[in-house]
């Protein structure tokens, strides 16, 4: 009995987070119960609405372009408005986008919820800043691991529910129902977030400006903050930028490739996503000790190697077992990289510029993925479905070399 109580106490201590970090973690996980039903199948939904492969590439690239503008503004307002106001306001806007996704019935209308969802990314830098502000420096590896693990728990089983909906109702109506679930759980999660989240940064007085002025000021302040950043931050920004090229080439068409080209049914694909989620969550809870032992920089380096390897595996996969191996390889990389990269960022970025530079970590990969996504649509439809995945190995491999060149960070 005493041993059980002691184990429970240790487990509770390991999973504990500061209040604000726990509010964001728990509400994100709750929201994911709905969003994980729909998000893996978004481009399949676009295709079911009548979008062609080239249309899908252009649509995803457009969403990326809007996201870039949103992140530019988000980094600036996170450091001027305060974190909480930005997070709560644009979390509700994101919930609204799921409602609109659920009711549209034409490929021409995809641009409406896509734009709204992309604009909601304004809250991303503020969200990341609150997490960094809340967790003590010595506890960041464990804290970010716990956040990622809990946030990914729904991905263990929920994608299969989306697959079952598509199998029973068809891709179009099945994903519509998944977006309804996303809106429902999102509304519940954001309600709790609105009531429980506190402020972590005292905002400076600011004057009201036109939207374009925010974009301009955000971009200039972000570039200036990046110029003044440490060499480690600059190398990490180059790394995520190169990784963004590879992701842009692959992410839009993974589900379409598996379902349409390899002729697997949606449930099979959802099982792959589920197993990858299970692997990620399981490893996140144990990877803390590995990262502490080998250091954050070495952990990120190991994780970065998984990206080119997994894309080679994906391009060669023909069976369910081979696709599962691809999913597991990517999951291992995600589990190791998530806490270690966040820890390096937190240590290297000054608190007064945290929102702006964290925004750049999202903006730069999004910026380069925009043309990559358009190119992926053209290559997928005109050269061959497998070629975007093979081409992605080049930027992912260069990214590994950039990480390897970082010195003075363990």
Helices and strands as residue ranges (DSSP letters): H 2-15, H 19-38, G 39-41, H 42-48, H 53-78, H 83-103, G 107-109, H 110-119, G 120-123, H 124-134, G 137-139, H 140-152, G 153-156, H 158-196, H 211-227, H 231-250, G 251-253, H 254-256, I 257-261, H 266-284, H 287-294, H 296-316, H 320-348, G 351-353, H 354-382, H 387-404
